[in-house]
Amino acid sequence: MNDQKMKELIETIVRPLVDYPDNIKITEHELERHITFKLTVHKEDIGKVIGKQGRIAKAIRTVVYAAGTSSSKRIQLEIND
């Protein structure tokens, strides 16, 4: 899965969870062995994206990591607050 499709996947997952979907920002930082996607949302939406005890964030990461298994680089997802 290419980087643009991965960004679209993350946005597709996160968009229904937040109250301010226009404030979703996904940036990528690529290094030799891994790609880090940084997800930034409106400050009032952070709790909705992380969930109780981080369950929603963990589920999002699980889907993103599974989608990235075909990539030769390791995928990471950071949620910025």
C-alpha positions as CSV (number, residue, x, y, z in Angstrom):
1,M,0.0,0.0,0.0
2,N,1.5,3.3,-1.0
3,D,1.8,6.3,1.3
4,Q,-1.1,8.2,-0.2
5,K,-3.4,5.3,0.2
6,M,-2.3,4.8,3.8
7,K,-3.1,8.5,4.5
8,E,-6.5,8.0,3.0
9,L,-7.1,4.9,5.1
10,I,-6.2,6.7,8.3
11,E,-8.5,9.6,7.4
12,T,-11.3,7.2,6.5
13,I,-11.1,5.6,9.9
14,V,-10.7,8.8,11.9
15,R,-13.2,11.1,10.0
16,P,-16.4,9.6,11.5
17,L,-15.0,9.7,15.0
18,V,-14.3,13.4,15.2
19,D,-16.5,16.6,15.4
20,Y,-14.0,18.7,13.4
21,P,-13.2,16.5,10.4
22,D,-11.7,19.5,8.5
23,N,-9.0,19.7,11.2
24,I,-7.6,16.2,10.5
25,K,-4.0,16.5,9.3
26,I,-1.8,13.5,8.5
27,T,1.9,14.0,7.8
28,E,4.5,11.4,7.1
29,H,8.1,11.1,7.9
30,E,10.1,8.5,6.1
31,L,13.4,7.0,7.3
32,E,15.4,4.1,6.0
33,R,13.5,1.3,7.7
34,H,10.2,2.8,8.7
35,I,7.5,5.4,7.9
36,T,5.9,7.4,10.7
37,F,2.5,8.8,10.0
38,K,1.6,11.7,12.4
39,L,-2.1,12.2,13.0
40,T,-3.2,15.6,14.3
41,V,-6.8,16.4,15.1
42,H,-8.7,19.3,16.8
43,K,-7.9,19.5,20.5
44,E,-11.5,18.6,21.4
45,D,-11.3,15.5,19.3
46,I,-8.2,13.9,20.9
47,G,-10.2,12.0,23.5
48,K,-12.5,10.6,20.8
49,V,-9.5,9.3,18.7
50,I,-7.7,7.8,21.7
51,G,-10.7,6.4,23.4
52,K,-11.0,5.0,26.9
53,Q,-7.7,3.4,28.0
54,G,-6.4,4.0,24.4
55,R,-8.6,1.3,22.9
56,I,-9.7,3.3,19.8
57,A,-6.1,4.4,19.2
58,K,-4.9,0.8,19.5
59,A,-7.6,-0.4,17.1
60,I,-6.7,2.3,14.5
61,R,-3.0,1.3,14.8
62,T,-3.9,-2.4,14.4
63,V,-5.7,-1.7,11.1
64,V,-2.9,0.6,9.8
65,Y,-0.2,-1.9,10.7
66,A,-2.1,-4.7,9.0
67,A,-2.6,-2.7,5.9
68,G,1.1,-1.9,5.8
69,T,2.3,-5.5,6.0
70,S,2.9,-5.6,2.3
71,S,5.4,-2.7,2.7
72,S,9.1,-3.4,3.2
73,K,9.2,-0.6,5.7
74,R,7.7,-0.7,9.2
75,I,4.7,1.6,9.7
76,Q,4.2,3.7,12.8
77,L,1.2,5.9,13.7
78,E,1.6,8.7,16.2
79,I,-1.3,10.7,17.5
80,N,-0.3,14.3,18.4
81,D,-2.3,16.2,20.9
